[in-house]
Amino acid sequence: MPTVLPEIDTPAAVVDLVRVRANLDRVAAYCREHGLAWRPHAKTHKTPELGAMQMEAGAVGLTVATLREAEVMAPVTRDILLAYPPVGAHKTRRLARLLESGARVSVGLDSEEALRCVAAAATAAGTRPRVLVEVDVGMRRVGLARVEQVLALARRVEDEPAVDLLGIMFYPGHLRDLTGAADPALLQLADCVGELVTALDGAGLPPLVVSGGSTPTLWHSHRVAGLTEIRPGTNLFNDRTSVAVGASEWDECAYTVLATVVSTAVPGQAVIDAGSKALSREEVRGSLDGFGALLDAPEVVVRGLSEEHGILDLTGSGLRPRVGDRVRVVPNHVCVSVNLHERLHVLDGDRPVATWAVAARGR
Ligand SMILES: Cc1ncc(COP(=O)(O)O)c(C=O)c1O
């Protein structure tokens, strides 16, 4: 096996810029074709350079999950959706500072308590953030599930002088393996969104923005009538899960963990220096096992993990790596792996061209 990227110490997060650009162009073209606004989720990369690339490729703004991400992305775009309810005095103060800095922030929330925090931050900053009422379309995580609850909170937002009602948002995280246009879960999602939009229209609260979208549902977004905006995150890099659910191809995986083989003492396996602290211990929901697979030999799966050890299962492959060889691992869930690394090593083709800090890591 050739030695891969000898200039980079391992374990290391490596980004393939050629594939990133292709992934950006693909989603930008899809959104243009279907008249959808594209607001990618920065939680996947947490890196301002990549946020800037998304904006240059045609994103209308960025989505963030944490105030840290919002603070780090604010210089990249003024237009930020905090897709996470800010609750408590600390978050209120931090949101106020973000608003004072000139960021044009919208916030997704599902409670009067979170609305009060946003209103307090707005009053302190002297600006008017916009609010999206978060609805639950089946994931059962956050969001209001009943139409009358959505209408009631939308009315509260409309009556709140410190903020503007922008519309609704949802995250269809429960939808993974969509089979096609006629998938019952997709039809159900479209019905649910249609019912909400009709109810809001009828109540005199027509949503300007209906924000949804994830990587597994990405290429089906145009089938959800009423949707105006999508927020894919993972799709920037893709991962073993996005391939498993049919949302990307293997050669669209743009992020890998570079690792060195440190032991082949046990027959049938090779041990690499990327364990749970480099790959994360996320499982692929569904049929696949293991914690990642080799980019150049996907049949070789990371079967086991310790903190600093990854066990490659060689039993289904002719690959026989030697101690000192280097491999690139596609993780199961890229967002969690990125968050474990301080920096991304950026390749243009096979050439390292930059090192970018994962600046929005942490809280
Ligand atoms: C609220 C919200 N929006 C968008 C996304 C992006 O989803 P994906 O990573 O599947 O593209 C996430 C991911 O967790 C999310 O929580």
The ligand as an SDF file (V2000), in Angstrom:
LIG
                    3D

 16 16  0  0  0  0  0  0  0  0999 V2000
  -32.5560   21.3430   13.2530 C   0  0  0  0  0  0  0  0  0  0  0  0
  -31.6870   20.6810   12.2420 C   0  0  0  0  0  0  0  0  0  0  0  0
  -31.6930   21.1230   10.9810 N   0  0  0  0  0  0  0  0  0  0  0  0
  -30.9150   20.5710   10.0270 C   0  0  0  0  0  0  0  0  0  0  0  0
  -30.0680   19.5210   10.3340 C   0  0  0  0  0  0  0  0  0  0  0  0
  -29.1910   18.9280    9.2550 C   0  0  0  0  0  0  0  0  0  0  0  0
  -29.4760   17.5810    9.0470 O   0  0  0  0  0  0  0  0  0  0  0  0
  -28.4910   16.6370    8.2200 P   0  0  0  0  0  0  0  0  0  0  0  0
  -27.2140   16.5950    8.9580 O   0  0  0  0  0  0  0  0  0  0  0  0
  -29.2000   15.3410    8.1020 O   0  0  0  0  0  0  0  0  0  0  0  0
  -28.2940   17.2730    6.9060 O   0  0  0  0  0  0  0  0  0  0  0  0
  -30.0250   19.0390   11.6420 C   0  0  0  0  0  0  0  0  0  0  0  0
  -29.1460   17.9150   11.9940 C   0  0  0  0  0  0  0  0  0  0  0  0
  -29.1580   17.3670   13.0550 O   0  0  0  0  0  0  0  0  0  0  0  0
  -30.8550   19.6300   12.6280 C   0  0  0  0  0  0  0  0  0  0  0  0
  -30.8520   19.1910   13.8940 O   0  0  0  0  0  0  0  0  0  0  0  0
  1  2  1  0
  2  3  1  0
  2 15  2  0
  3  4  2  0
  4  5  1  0
  5  6  1  0
  5 12  2  0
  6  7  1  0
  7  8  1  0
  8  9  2  0
  8 10  1  0
  8 11  1  0
 12 13  1  0
 12 15  1  0
 13 14  2  0
 15 16  1  0
M  END
$$$$
